[in-house]
Amino acid sequence: MKKSLYLLFFLSMFTSCTSPPQEPKSSGTPLPTIPVKVLPDNELLDLVQKDAIKYFWDYADPISKLARERYHTEDPNFESNIITTGGSGFGLMTLIVGIERGFVPRAEAVARLSTALQFLEKADRFHGAWPHWMDNQIGKVIPFGTKDNGGDLVETSFVCQALITLREYFKNGNATEKALAQKADELWKGVEWDWYTKGEKALYWHWSPNYTWEMNFKLEGYNECLITYIMGAASPTHTIPADAYHIGWARNGGIINGSSQYGLPVVLSYNGAVGNVGPMFWSHYSFLGLDPNNLTDNYADYGALTQNHAKIMVKYSQANPKQFKDYSDKCWGLTASYTRNPDGTTGYTAHQPNNDNGVITPTAALSSFPFAPIEAMKFLRYVYDENKTKYVGIAGPYDAFSPHYNWVTPRYLAIDQGTIVPMIENYRSGLLWKLFMNAPEVKAGLLKLGFHSSKYGI
């Protein structure tokens, strides 16, 4: 899984435990309790979207206008030069929502997006693919690892998902917006997806000008990489054969899994989860644009896949086999994020039922609004109505917290914060799903791989 790779690079040790609040001593007649204003659901959804957009607006990189890899409130300048490719793609989609809802001024947003796409045009590319990390000055590759210093096809696919969505949103706008749409079209069509097959019936994650294919990471399902195959099949310039999907990704049908958890089929075999479900981001990254509802292929009903993933995660939290404090249908959500190390310092891991250390990640539940809206709303109220002073900061909910250990990390990661606004919007209006799924190349790519969607006439 991709985020398991982050373990090698995201460990930044910092003790961020907080002391439990002390009860004030009584000094006589108690003061009257001031009631907390409880917002209606729609206003609360507005609020969390406005908060999460700040990461990509107030705290965006001032030069490229793309997303910083991370933001530490205790050390704002920490690694401030690192631009994340995938997180920037999510940020582009976040800003589309911001424009549509009037949370950010349209003209200024278009100017920022134009700067961002100009930066991507000039940045390092490797057979069309951008690297995982870039510097914020000219877009030169920053190695994600010794041999990971070239093209990252998966991160690139997250950007291309956004570029197609952006093109569709602005293609009928004013002259500046049409130019922006044209630039987005040119950028995504420059990716050489076919190069990343190595001539085999599969896609590979990395290519380096120094180490060529030495990382040898084949994209095999099921994880967050579904969108990479769809983008490759959709490309009108460097398309991949359908066999790459069926033999490489779907493992000649071996991707199907008949296991169930809490009475719910897991549908596909989640890499490394042994019959269980993996971290929630596997139901988010590919599905910011890809609408799973009524979407099927030879291997899955993707509506059932994504809904069951979220529902199993909720039921796991309710069962709470490790007896962590507060786990319930209002405090749930395991995914890759910052984490609490055993010594109380901050690390990184891919939380899932098979790897649960008592840390909850807000993006896991909040980005699952389309799949488990009742439980996602319960979580949103748990964070904002009951624990806002602890768990919400300058750009929305902090990346991770643990009620059990009275721990929270006052940090943000672009790739986590970046799915909150788009997925909540897909729940509210379907905006990004409609834009992406109605793009002609996307429809053609899905048909090529054997997908069908009654919702979009595929």
Buried (B, 14 or more C-beta within 10 A) or exposed (E): BBBBBBBEBBBBEBEBBEEEEEEEEEEEEEEEEEEEEEBEEEEBBBBBBBBBBBBBBEBBBEBBBBBBBBBBBEEEEBBBBBBBBBBBBBBBBBBBBBBBBEBBEBEEBBBBBBBBBBBBEEBBBBBBBBBBBBBBEEBEBBBBEEBBBBBBBBBBBBBBBBBBBBBBBBBEBEEBBBBBBBBBBEBBBBBBBBBBBBEEBBBBBBBBEEBEBEBEBEBBBBBBBBBBBBBBBBBEEBBBBBEBBBBBBBBEEEBBBEBEBEEBBBBBBBBBBEEBBBBBBBBBBBBBBBBBBBBBBEBBBBBBBBBBBBBBBBBBBBEBEEEBEBBBBBBBBBBBBBBBBEEEBBBBBBBBBBBBBBBBBBBBBBBBBBBBBEBBBBBBBBBBEBBEEBBBBBBBBBBBBBBBBBBBBBBBBBBBBBBBBBBBBBBBEBBBBBBBBBBEBBBBBBBBBBBBBEBBEB
